[in-house]
Amino acid sequence: MGTAARTEGSEATVHPSAGGGRVGPHPAWAIVGGVRLTLAVEQWRSGERYVLGLDGRLGRKADEVVSEIADELRRRLGGAFTTNELVDLYEGGVSWALDLASRVAPDDPDAWDSRITDAAFLRYLGQAQDWGGGRIVYRET
């Protein structure tokens, strides 16, 4: 059964592909956005698992790179952003993150791994306006 909550006069519901139920039909954009987000989050979680498995010097460098990329995401998206905006930025290409990683760890190309970028996107995802408790929340108008 779907989950729903009242928020400022509108019903907030969780998309089924994000781990929750849904009451009533989704607009087509919400379903497509939910699939895009689900795929991106799975990739980002894989990156997080990779980073968490690193230790020693590479683990410390990876943490530095994740922090710097998250800071750059903050600059690019600002304080108020949605999950769709984050996925759009990711799908638009993240070569800038490789450039950033190579500046943060110029002598450590292992710290330039794209999975480290993925971990940074996951870290920043938690700050999205429509991301709550590990799932996307749609608000009907």
Secondary structure, DSSP 8 states (H G I E B T S, - for coil): ---EEEETTEEEEE-GGGTS--SS---HHHHHHHHHHHHHHHHHHHHHHHHHT--HHHHHHHHHHHHHHHHHHHHHH-SS--HHHHHHHHHT--HHHHHHHHHHSTT-GGGG-HHHHHHHHHHHHTT-TTEETTEEEEE--
